[in-house]
Amino acid sequence: MPSPSLKAFRLRCFLAILVAALVGCASYPEKGKRARLANEVGDYEVVAGLAGAAAEDDAKDALVWKLEQGAALRALGRLPASIKAFEDVEQRLRAEEEAPGFSLREGGGSLLLNDYSAEYRAKPYDRIFASTYQALNRLELGQFDAARVSLTRLRFVQEAFGNATIYLAAKPADEAGKYDVDQASQDERTRAGLARITDDLSKLSQAGTFDDAFSHWLQGMFFLRLGQGGADLEKARKELLAASALNRASTVFARDLADCLAAQAGQPASARVVYVLIESGVGPVWREERIDIPLFVAGGQIPYISVALPALAPAYGDYNLGLRLDGKPVAVELASRPEGLIARHFEAALPGIRARAFTSAAVKATASYLINRASSDSANRQNGGSGAALFALATKIGTSVYTVATTHADLRHWSGLPGRFALVRLEAPAGAKLEIPGHPEAKLTLPEGKVLLVSIKAASENSPIALRCTLLVP
């Protein structure tokens, strides 16, 4: 019969497997799905409440929930509360950026656990649009000095994180030697699974270079309309050039750039400008893609194991908002596609994500194989007894539960981002009526002022419309 110490060791091993499986569980998948559905129908009250509570309950996911909360509160018109949420986000991001040894490489928990057990790491577009929304919030509240600070932060973020080629483009060196990812990727079954991910990515990226052009324009517009002297005009010129380079079809960008060049030449600015910002639709859909990969162990045999990778797909049914001025239709121009930027960052991150998932699956499968083999060998010994055989069976069940419980793609993301930003530049007089066809409740009469900013948000055709007008320059 096995000694008491051996029995205790076996029990500890079995309990460790179960504990590891439980650690891999997470509350985000269910809560994240509810937040996504609420964002799709424009129920921002639900999003704000759910995200606020989840940020308190789930410390490792607090950052992504604060992003959701800040965007939902902004959509509800609760700008001071939205500013507070994004201030929390910014503090977390600054602390991460200022930490010794900080890099853009994907962090994460142990290779033996589910990635949901690791703290959420901000993606580049999280940083870009968090700063963009914070600057918009402060502009709409007339906090122009604070808005300047937010725009300075935005410029830093775009310079540091806006280039997708530096975002996890390389395979992590500390994991590269643990599993031959390139060899596994050549397998026919594996290639077919990976193709399902890349095919959807190509659909999201096919529209060209629209990404964070709106964020560049926002900086340029601020320094053009609210700047102080030649230095600010030069900042405006650079940002408007950047926006125009990303979206050459935008007449709003082109006209503002022309105004900036005229101002630098000492010519008078436009008498009155009304900007209409429209956020419509929702970002891409995140899903889990199961892919079979070969595991090169077990005496030359090539058994297949399953890995779970995140994947993106376009959000179908995107809504293009109409606009009327004094009863006449107004052309609405696309400024940016956040979904395209998300796709680019994900595409750049995918090699690192894939390497980590493949390595993690191989490590877990190999560990389970060795544990099960040791238990079986013990049970097959003449003195193993029925207790050892029972424990060997329980160990196989435990390792199976562990493998399933810890094999999940990390789908945490900021679901409150719109599918697109659109812009309109009007020179409409005070008293002109702006309305949205099909939404009689969404209309306003334009007030006096030299520069106005009208903000509109609509998640879908039947969702509520958020509509506000801000006087930027009297």
PLY file of the C-alpha trace (Angstrom):
ply
format ascii 1.0
element vertex 474
property float x
property float y
property float z
element edge 473
property int vertex1
property int vertex2
end_header
0.00 0.00 0.00
1.22 3.54 -0.66
2.67 5.36 2.29
0.62 8.13 3.95
3.10 10.71 2.69
2.66 9.50 -0.91
-1.12 9.64 -0.55
-0.86 13.19 0.77
1.39 14.16 -2.13
-1.10 12.77 -4.64
-3.94 14.61 -2.94
-2.00 17.90 -3.03
-1.32 17.41 -6.75
-4.99 16.75 -7.43
-6.10 19.78 -5.43
-3.53 21.97 -7.17
-5.02 21.02 -10.53
-8.53 21.93 -9.42
-7.37 25.22 -7.89
-5.55 26.15 -11.10
-8.68 25.42 -13.11
-10.78 27.59 -10.82
-8.28 30.47 -11.02
-8.74 30.45 -14.78
-12.42 31.24 -14.39
-13.44 34.86 -14.79
-16.55 36.95 -14.51
-15.75 39.13 -17.52
-17.16 36.90 -20.29
-20.73 37.15 -19.02
-20.53 40.78 -17.92
-18.73 41.78 -21.10
-21.45 40.22 -23.21
-24.11 42.18 -21.33
-22.17 45.43 -21.77
-21.79 44.79 -25.49
-25.51 44.15 -25.99
-26.40 47.29 -24.03
-23.99 49.38 -26.11
-25.47 47.99 -29.32
-28.95 49.22 -28.42
-27.80 52.45 -26.81
-28.81 51.55 -23.26
-26.00 53.52 -21.65
-27.64 53.54 -18.22
-27.15 49.78 -18.07
-23.56 50.07 -19.29
-22.67 52.78 -16.78
-24.17 50.86 -13.86
-22.74 47.50 -14.86
-19.27 48.92 -15.55
-19.15 50.93 -12.34
-20.02 47.90 -10.21
-17.70 45.57 -12.13
-14.77 47.97 -11.73
-15.21 47.69 -7.97
-15.65 43.92 -7.98
-13.02 42.85 -10.52
-9.70 44.52 -9.72
-7.81 42.90 -12.58
-10.45 44.08 -15.08
-11.01 47.51 -13.55
-9.25 49.38 -16.36
-11.47 48.07 -19.14
-14.59 48.64 -17.03
-13.55 52.24 -16.32
-13.23 52.79 -20.07
-16.74 51.43 -20.55
-18.08 53.57 -17.73
-16.45 56.76 -19.00
-17.83 56.35 -22.52
-21.34 55.48 -21.27
-21.47 58.47 -18.94
-20.36 60.72 -21.78
-23.13 59.35 -24.00
-25.61 60.12 -21.21
-24.38 63.72 -21.03
-22.93 63.29 -17.53
-19.66 64.90 -18.49
-18.21 65.62 -15.00
-18.75 61.96 -14.04
-17.24 60.85 -17.36
-14.19 63.04 -16.70
-13.77 61.40 -13.30
-13.87 57.92 -14.85
-11.33 58.83 -17.53
-9.11 60.49 -14.91
-9.01 57.11 -13.15
-8.10 55.50 -16.48
-5.33 58.02 -17.08
-3.85 57.49 -13.62
-3.73 53.75 -14.22
-2.14 54.19 -17.64
0.45 56.67 -16.37
1.38 54.36 -13.51
1.88 51.54 -16.01
3.91 53.68 -18.42
6.14 55.04 -15.68
6.85 51.65 -14.12
10.46 50.39 -14.47
10.86 48.08 -17.42
7.55 49.00 -19.02
7.21 47.85 -22.63
4.44 47.36 -25.14
4.81 43.60 -25.07
1.76 41.69 -23.95
1.83 40.83 -20.27
-0.06 37.98 -18.73
-0.26 35.38 -16.06
1.36 32.01 -15.89
1.40 29.80 -18.99
-0.44 27.24 -16.87
-3.44 29.51 -16.27
-6.16 31.23 -18.26
-5.25 34.70 -19.56
-8.36 36.02 -17.80
-6.43 35.48 -14.56
-3.99 38.22 -15.60
-4.59 41.92 -15.21
-6.07 43.62 -18.27
-3.41 45.45 -20.26
-4.43 48.56 -22.19
-4.31 48.33 -25.96
-3.04 51.29 -27.99
-6.52 52.29 -29.12
-7.67 52.30 -25.47
-5.07 54.96 -24.76
-5.78 57.01 -27.89
-9.54 57.18 -27.53
-9.52 57.59 -23.74
-7.48 60.78 -24.23
-9.69 61.81 -27.16
-12.88 61.49 -25.11
-11.35 63.27 -22.15
-10.39 66.22 -24.36
-13.91 66.30 -25.84
-15.47 66.22 -22.37
-13.43 69.19 -21.23
-14.07 71.12 -24.42
-17.81 70.66 -24.02
-17.63 71.87 -20.42
-15.63 74.93 -21.43
-12.57 73.75 -19.47
-10.15 74.88 -22.15
-6.98 74.87 -20.05
-7.72 71.33 -18.90
-8.56 70.38 -22.49
-5.12 71.61 -23.55
-3.56 69.26 -20.99
-5.66 66.36 -22.30
-4.63 67.13 -25.87
-0.97 67.20 -24.84
-1.50 63.75 -23.37
-3.24 62.67 -26.58
-0.30 63.78 -28.69
2.11 61.81 -26.50
-0.12 58.74 -26.71
-0.34 58.91 -30.50
3.41 59.34 -30.86
4.17 56.49 -28.46
1.40 54.03 -29.25
-0.26 55.07 -32.50
2.07 53.15 -34.79
0.74 49.62 -35.00
4.09 48.22 -36.17
5.59 48.64 -32.69
2.70 46.94 -30.90
3.77 43.39 -30.07
5.09 42.79 -33.56
7.82 40.43 -32.37
7.42 37.03 -30.79
8.29 37.19 -27.06
11.84 35.93 -26.71
11.28 34.28 -23.34
8.56 32.05 -24.79
9.91 31.43 -28.27
11.96 28.41 -27.32
9.27 26.53 -25.44
7.26 25.44 -28.45
7.95 25.50 -32.19
5.17 27.87 -33.23
6.34 28.13 -36.84
6.36 24.36 -37.23
2.87 24.05 -35.76
1.58 26.84 -38.00
2.53 24.86 -41.11
0.07 22.11 -40.24
-2.90 22.02 -42.62
-5.55 21.97 -39.90
-3.85 24.79 -38.04
-3.52 26.94 -41.18
-7.23 26.56 -41.88
-8.12 27.78 -38.41
-5.74 30.74 -38.60
-7.17 31.68 -41.99
-10.60 32.20 -40.43
-9.07 34.92 -38.25
-7.05 36.67 -40.96
-9.94 36.64 -43.46
-12.10 38.69 -41.08
-9.20 41.03 -40.38
-8.85 41.78 -44.08
-12.53 42.80 -44.21
-12.01 45.29 -41.39
-8.86 46.75 -42.97
-9.99 46.91 -46.59
-11.30 50.50 -46.41
-7.80 51.98 -46.27
-6.12 54.29 -43.83
-9.02 55.59 -41.70
-8.07 55.09 -38.07
-7.30 57.85 -35.56
-7.57 60.73 -38.06
-10.36 62.24 -35.97
-8.09 62.44 -32.92
-5.49 64.31 -34.97
-8.17 66.67 -36.30
-9.44 67.38 -32.77
-6.00 68.59 -31.76
-5.68 70.67 -34.90
-9.12 72.21 -34.49
-8.40 73.16 -30.88
-5.12 74.91 -31.65
-6.62 76.59 -34.71
-9.79 77.91 -33.07
-8.72 78.22 -29.43
-4.95 78.59 -29.75
-2.79 81.42 -28.54
-0.26 82.70 -31.06
1.97 81.33 -33.76
3.23 78.31 -31.83
-0.30 76.97 -31.49
-1.01 77.62 -35.17
2.01 75.51 -36.06
0.72 72.71 -33.83
-2.62 73.00 -35.59
-0.97 72.79 -39.01
0.96 69.63 -38.12
-2.09 67.87 -36.68
-4.36 68.85 -39.57
-1.71 67.64 -42.01
-1.62 64.32 -40.14
-5.42 64.02 -40.26
-5.46 64.85 -43.98
-2.75 62.30 -44.71
-4.86 59.60 -43.06
-8.10 60.68 -44.76
-7.54 62.61 -47.97
-11.23 62.52 -48.84
-12.31 64.69 -45.90
-13.27 68.21 -46.95
-13.51 69.18 -43.27
-9.83 68.40 -42.76
-8.89 70.18 -45.99
-10.89 73.33 -45.22
-9.53 73.57 -41.68
-5.99 73.13 -42.99
-6.62 75.92 -45.50
-7.91 78.14 -42.67
-4.79 77.37 -40.66
-2.45 78.26 -43.52
-4.41 81.47 -44.09
-4.14 82.36 -40.40
-0.39 81.79 -40.51
-0.27 84.16 -43.49
-2.12 86.81 -41.49
-5.43 86.47 -43.31
-8.77 86.69 -41.44
-10.42 83.47 -40.25
-13.89 82.26 -41.23
-16.68 84.33 -39.72
-18.65 81.38 -38.30
-18.06 77.64 -38.20
-20.37 74.92 -36.91
-18.79 71.49 -36.46
-21.05 68.47 -36.19
-19.43 65.35 -34.72
-21.33 62.10 -35.23
-20.46 58.84 -33.48
-22.38 55.96 -34.99
-22.46 52.19 -34.85
-20.36 49.95 -32.66
-16.90 48.49 -32.94
-16.04 45.03 -34.28
-17.32 41.86 -32.67
-14.83 39.85 -30.64
-15.20 36.09 -30.63
-13.27 32.99 -29.61
-11.78 30.88 -32.40
-10.81 27.29 -31.54
-7.85 26.01 -33.54
-6.26 22.56 -33.57
-2.47 22.49 -33.33
-0.13 19.48 -33.34
1.62 18.65 -30.10
5.06 17.16 -30.82
5.35 14.89 -27.79
4.45 11.36 -26.71
7.08 9.21 -28.41
6.93 10.59 -31.92
3.15 10.65 -32.13
1.48 13.93 -33.13
-1.73 14.27 -31.14
-3.77 17.43 -31.72
-4.71 19.84 -28.98
-7.04 22.81 -29.16
-6.10 26.42 -28.51
-8.43 29.38 -28.20
-7.52 32.62 -29.95
-9.37 35.94 -30.02
-10.75 36.98 -33.39
-12.51 40.04 -34.81
-15.40 40.33 -37.22
-17.17 43.42 -38.63
-20.28 44.57 -36.78
-22.93 44.14 -39.43
-25.92 46.44 -39.57
-23.80 49.54 -39.02
-25.87 52.69 -38.93
-25.13 55.74 -41.09
-26.83 58.71 -39.50
-28.65 61.26 -41.67
-28.70 65.00 -41.01
-30.88 67.91 -42.13
-30.36 71.65 -41.87
-33.54 73.74 -42.21
-35.18 70.76 -43.86
-32.44 70.14 -46.44
-30.18 67.05 -46.31
-26.57 67.59 -45.32
-23.72 65.43 -46.60
-22.04 63.58 -43.74
-18.37 62.66 -44.28
-16.46 59.84 -42.68
-13.60 61.10 -40.51
-12.26 57.95 -38.81
-13.00 54.27 -38.42
-12.00 53.11 -34.93
-12.79 49.55 -36.05
-9.99 49.82 -38.61
-7.50 50.97 -35.98
-8.59 48.16 -33.66
-8.06 45.66 -36.49
-4.57 46.99 -37.25
-3.47 46.85 -33.63
-4.89 43.34 -33.29
-3.21 42.20 -36.50
0.14 43.49 -35.23
-0.43 41.80 -31.86
-1.59 38.49 -33.31
1.87 36.86 -33.72
2.61 37.42 -30.03
-0.88 36.31 -28.97
-0.60 33.20 -31.11
2.88 32.34 -29.81
1.69 32.67 -26.24
-1.45 30.60 -26.82
0.43 27.82 -28.63
3.14 27.70 -25.98
0.64 27.79 -23.11
-1.39 24.94 -24.65
1.74 22.86 -25.15
2.95 23.48 -21.59
-0.44 22.57 -20.10
-0.87 19.52 -22.31
2.64 18.28 -21.55
2.14 18.82 -17.82
-1.15 16.91 -17.93
0.47 14.12 -19.93
3.30 13.73 -17.42
0.96 13.84 -14.42
-1.36 11.25 -15.94
1.53 8.99 -16.95
3.00 9.12 -13.45
-0.38 8.29 -11.91
-0.92 5.41 -14.34
2.55 4.00 -13.71
1.86 4.11 -9.99
-1.50 2.37 -10.42
0.03 -0.38 -12.60
2.56 -1.37 -10.01
1.73 -4.62 -8.27
1.41 -2.88 -4.91
-0.58 0.07 -6.28
-3.91 -1.23 -5.08
-7.41 -0.14 -6.04
-6.91 3.23 -4.35
-4.06 4.09 -6.72
-6.17 3.09 -9.75
-9.02 5.26 -8.53
-6.68 8.15 -7.97
-5.21 7.72 -11.48
-8.72 7.97 -12.93
-9.48 11.04 -10.82
-6.24 12.62 -11.97
-7.17 12.13 -15.64
-10.56 13.69 -14.99
-8.92 16.55 -13.09
-6.40 17.30 -15.83
-9.18 17.24 -18.43
-11.26 19.71 -16.41
-8.20 21.86 -15.90
-7.35 21.93 -19.61
-10.89 22.89 -20.63
-11.27 25.48 -17.85
-8.01 27.23 -18.73
-8.35 27.19 -22.52
-10.17 30.41 -23.32
-9.32 33.38 -25.51
-8.98 36.71 -23.75
-11.87 38.71 -25.21
-11.69 41.69 -22.88
-12.12 44.87 -24.87
-13.67 48.34 -24.82
-17.04 47.66 -26.43
-18.30 51.25 -26.07
-16.19 52.62 -28.93
-18.20 53.62 -32.03
-17.72 51.99 -35.39
-16.99 55.36 -36.96
-16.59 59.06 -36.39
-18.14 61.38 -38.98
-17.76 65.14 -39.31
-19.68 67.97 -40.91
-18.55 71.58 -41.18
-21.33 74.10 -41.62
-21.46 77.87 -41.87
-25.10 77.98 -40.84
-26.46 81.15 -39.23
-27.83 81.40 -35.72
-31.43 80.24 -35.63
-30.92 77.49 -38.23
-32.57 74.20 -37.28
-30.57 70.99 -37.20
-32.47 67.69 -37.08
-32.03 63.95 -37.61
-34.59 62.27 -39.92
-36.61 59.61 -38.13
-35.86 61.07 -34.71
-38.17 64.03 -34.07
-36.82 64.29 -30.52
-33.29 64.92 -31.83
-33.25 68.49 -33.06
-31.87 71.84 -32.00
-31.77 75.47 -33.00
-28.23 76.70 -33.49
-27.29 79.51 -31.08
-25.14 82.56 -31.65
-21.38 82.14 -31.63
-18.31 82.10 -33.83
-17.42 78.42 -33.36
-19.90 75.74 -32.29
-19.46 72.03 -31.68
-22.53 69.79 -32.03
-22.04 66.27 -30.65
-24.32 63.40 -31.76
-24.16 59.73 -30.79
-26.33 56.91 -32.14
-25.48 53.23 -31.73
-28.11 51.96 -34.18
-31.08 53.09 -36.21
-33.57 52.50 -33.40
-31.41 53.50 -30.46
-31.80 56.78 -28.55
-29.95 59.82 -29.92
-27.59 61.82 -27.72
-27.43 65.42 -28.99
-25.57 68.39 -27.45
-24.36 71.76 -28.66
-21.34 73.57 -27.19
-20.23 77.15 -27.74
-16.44 77.07 -28.24
-15.83 80.67 -29.35
-18.45 83.40 -28.60
0 1
1 2
2 3
3 4
4 5
5 6
6 7
7 8
8 9
9 10
10 11
11 12
12 13
13 14
14 15
15 16
16 17
17 18
18 19
19 20
20 21
21 22
22 23
23 24
24 25
25 26
26 27
27 28
28 29
29 30
30 31
31 32
32 33
33 34
34 35
35 36
36 37
37 38
38 39
39 40
40 41
41 42
42 43
43 44
44 45
45 46
46 47
47 48
48 49
49 50
50 51
51 52
52 53
53 54
54 55
55 56
56 57
57 58
58 59
59 60
60 61
61 62
62 63
63 64
64 65
65 66
66 67
67 68
68 69
69 70
70 71
71 72
72 73
73 74
74 75
75 76
76 77
77 78
78 79
79 80
80 81
81 82
82 83
83 84
84 85
85 86
86 87
87 88
88 89
89 90
90 91
91 92
92 93
93 94
94 95
95 96
96 97
97 98
98 99
99 100
100 101
101 102
102 103
103 104
104 105
105 106
106 107
107 108
108 109
109 110
110 111
111 112
112 113
113 114
114 115
115 116
116 117
117 118
118 119
119 120
120 121
121 122
122 123
123 124
124 125
125 126
126 127
127 128
128 129
129 130
130 131
131 132
132 133
133 134
134 135
135 136
136 137
137 138
138 139
139 140
140 141
141 142
142 143
143 144
144 145
145 146
146 147
147 148
148 149
149 150
150 151
151 152
152 153
153 154
154 155
155 156
156 157
157 158
158 159
159 160
160 161
161 162
162 163
163 164
164 165
165 166
166 167
167 168
168 169
169 170
170 171
171 172
172 173
173 174
174 175
175 176
176 177
177 178
178 179
179 180
180 181
181 182
182 183
183 184
184 185
185 186
186 187
187 188
188 189
189 190
190 191
191 192
192 193
193 194
194 195
195 196
196 197
197 198
198 199
199 200
200 201
201 202
202 203
203 204
204 205
205 206
206 207
207 208
208 209
209 210
210 211
211 212
212 213
213 214
214 215
215 216
216 217
217 218
218 219
219 220
220 221
221 222
222 223
223 224
224 225
225 226
226 227
227 228
228 229
229 230
230 231
231 232
232 233
233 234
234 235
235 236
236 237
237 238
238 239
239 240
240 241
241 242
242 243
243 244
244 245
245 246
246 247
247 248
248 249
249 250
250 251
251 252
252 253
253 254
254 255
255 256
256 257
257 258
258 259
259 260
260 261
261 262
262 263
263 264
264 265
265 266
266 267
267 268
268 269
269 270
270 271
271 272
272 273
273 274
274 275
275 276
276 277
277 278
278 279
279 280
280 281
281 282
282 283
283 284
284 285
285 286
286 287
287 288
288 289
289 290
290 291
291 292
292 293
293 294
294 295
295 296
296 297
297 298
298 299
299 300
300 301
301 302
302 303
303 304
304 305
305 306
306 307
307 308
308 309
309 310
310 311
311 312
312 313
313 314
314 315
315 316
316 317
317 318
318 319
319 320
320 321
321 322
322 323
323 324
324 325
325 326
326 327
327 328
328 329
329 330
330 331
331 332
332 333
333 334
334 335
335 336
336 337
337 338
338 339
339 340
340 341
341 342
342 343
343 344
344 345
345 346
346 347
347 348
348 349
349 350
350 351
351 352
352 353
353 354
354 355
355 356
356 357
357 358
358 359
359 360
360 361
361 362
362 363
363 364
364 365
365 366
366 367
367 368
368 369
369 370
370 371
371 372
372 373
373 374
374 375
375 376
376 377
377 378
378 379
379 380
380 381
381 382
382 383
383 384
384 385
385 386
386 387
387 388
388 389
389 390
390 391
391 392
392 393
393 394
394 395
395 396
396 397
397 398
398 399
399 400
400 401
401 402
402 403
403 404
404 405
405 406
406 407
407 408
408 409
409 410
410 411
411 412
412 413
413 414
414 415
415 416
416 417
417 418
418 419
419 420
420 421
421 422
422 423
423 424
424 425
425 426
426 427
427 428
428 429
429 430
430 431
431 432
432 433
433 434
434 435
435 436
436 437
437 438
438 439
439 440
440 441
441 442
442 443
443 444
444 445
445 446
446 447
447 448
448 449
449 450
450 451
451 452
452 453
453 454
454 455
455 456
456 457
457 458
458 459
459 460
460 461
461 462
462 463
463 464
464 465
465 466
466 467
467 468
468 469
469 470
470 471
471 472
472 473
